[in-house]
Amino acid sequence: MAEGKAKIGNLRPAVFASLAVCVALAACSSTSDSTMTVFAAPGKYQYHNCDQLAVAMKAATARQKDLKGLMDKAERGAAGAFVSTIAYKTDYLAATEDIQLLEAATREKNCLTSETWRSNTIIR
């Protein structure tokens, strides 16, 4: 019995070291520039021009808003959180990831958006 405990005690430093290496590698691999997606294809909008990106952004934003409304409505009913999660959550996450991809593509192509557009009425 004492031999079994000794073997387990000898494994603890090895387990701790391997866990520390995994955490360090995970921390090194994450960057703020990369957008991790589960439901959206990363290169989905790379060949779109600025006008196409604007149309797709408008549609994705409307879809996200509709899904959020449906989720809020479902949560008011009995077992609403469960129904909301089962019925709408994955679609909502997919729409959110689509918007993130569209924003990244818009930034890469230096397209004018409502945030980057500057009015010239003050100059006059």
C-alpha positions as CSV (number, residue, x, y, z in Angstrom):
1,M,0.0,0.0,0.0
2,A,2.8,2.4,0.8
3,E,4.4,1.6,-2.6
4,G,1.2,2.7,-4.4
5,K,1.2,6.1,-2.5
6,A,4.9,6.6,-3.3
7,K,4.2,6.1,-7.0
8,I,1.4,8.6,-7.0
9,G,3.4,11.1,-5.1
10,N,6.2,10.8,-7.7
11,L,3.8,11.6,-10.5
12,R,2.5,14.8,-9.0
13,P,5.5,17.0,-10.1
14,A,5.3,15.5,-13.7
15,V,1.5,16.2,-13.9
16,F,2.1,19.7,-12.6
17,A,4.9,20.4,-15.0
18,S,2.9,19.1,-18.0
19,L,-0.1,21.2,-17.0
20,A,2.2,24.3,-16.6
21,V,3.6,23.7,-20.1
22,C,0.1,23.4,-21.6
23,V,-1.1,26.6,-19.9
24,A,2.0,28.5,-21.1
25,L,1.5,27.3,-24.7
26,A,-2.1,28.2,-24.6
27,A,-1.3,31.7,-23.4
28,C,1.3,32.1,-26.1
29,S,-1.0,31.0,-28.9
30,S,-3.8,33.5,-28.1
31,T,-3.5,36.9,-29.7
32,S,-5.9,39.8,-29.7
33,D,-5.9,40.0,-33.5
34,S,-7.1,36.5,-34.2
35,T,-10.8,35.8,-34.3
36,M,-11.7,32.3,-33.2
37,T,-14.9,31.1,-34.8
38,V,-16.9,27.9,-34.3
39,F,-19.9,28.5,-36.5
40,A,-18.5,30.9,-39.2
41,A,-15.8,30.2,-41.9
42,P,-12.8,32.5,-41.4
43,G,-12.3,33.4,-45.1
44,K,-16.0,33.8,-45.8
45,Y,-15.8,37.5,-46.7
46,Q,-12.3,37.9,-48.0
47,Y,-13.4,38.3,-51.7
48,H,-16.2,40.8,-50.9
49,N,-15.9,44.4,-51.8
50,C,-16.9,47.2,-49.4
51,D,-20.4,47.5,-50.8
52,Q,-21.0,43.8,-50.4
53,L,-19.6,43.9,-46.9
54,A,-22.0,46.7,-46.0
55,V,-25.0,44.7,-47.3
56,A,-23.9,41.6,-45.5
57,M,-23.3,43.6,-42.3
58,K,-26.8,45.0,-42.4
59,A,-28.3,41.6,-42.9
60,A,-26.2,40.0,-40.1
61,T,-27.0,42.8,-37.7
62,A,-30.7,42.5,-38.4
63,R,-30.6,38.7,-38.0
64,Q,-28.7,39.1,-34.7
65,K,-31.3,41.6,-33.4
66,D,-34.2,39.3,-34.5
67,L,-32.6,36.3,-32.7
68,K,-32.0,38.4,-29.6
69,G,-35.7,39.4,-29.6
70,L,-36.8,35.8,-30.0
71,M,-34.5,34.7,-27.2
72,D,-35.8,37.4,-24.8
73,K,-39.4,36.5,-25.7
74,A,-38.8,32.8,-25.1
75,E,-37.2,33.4,-21.8
76,R,-40.4,35.0,-20.5
77,G,-42.3,31.7,-20.8
78,A,-42.2,28.6,-18.7
79,A,-38.8,26.8,-19.1
80,G,-37.9,29.8,-21.3
81,A,-34.1,29.7,-20.7
82,F,-34.0,26.1,-21.8
83,V,-36.1,26.8,-24.9
84,S,-34.1,29.9,-25.7
85,T,-30.8,28.0,-25.5
86,I,-32.0,25.0,-27.5
87,A,-33.8,27.0,-30.2
88,Y,-31.9,30.2,-30.7
89,K,-28.5,30.3,-29.0
90,T,-26.5,28.6,-31.7
91,D,-28.0,30.8,-34.4
92,Y,-27.3,33.8,-32.3
93,L,-23.7,32.8,-31.8
94,A,-23.3,32.2,-35.5
95,A,-24.7,35.6,-36.3
96,T,-22.4,37.2,-33.8
97,E,-19.4,35.4,-35.3
98,D,-20.5,36.5,-38.8
99,I,-20.5,40.1,-37.6
100,Q,-17.0,39.7,-36.1
101,L,-15.8,38.4,-39.4
102,L,-17.5,41.2,-41.3
103,E,-15.9,43.8,-39.0
104,A,-12.5,42.2,-39.5
105,A,-12.9,42.2,-43.3
106,T,-14.1,45.8,-43.3
107,R,-11.0,46.9,-41.3
108,E,-8.7,44.9,-43.6
109,K,-10.1,46.6,-46.7
110,N,-10.2,50.0,-45.1
111,C,-13.9,50.4,-45.9
112,L,-15.9,53.4,-44.7
113,T,-18.3,52.5,-41.9
114,S,-20.4,54.6,-39.6
115,E,-17.5,54.5,-37.1
116,T,-14.8,55.6,-39.6
117,W,-16.9,58.0,-41.7
118,R,-16.2,61.7,-41.1
119,S,-18.7,64.4,-42.1
120,N,-17.4,67.5,-44.0
121,T,-20.2,69.8,-42.9
122,I,-18.1,71.3,-40.2
123,I,-15.5,72.4,-42.7
124,R,-18.0,74.5,-44.6
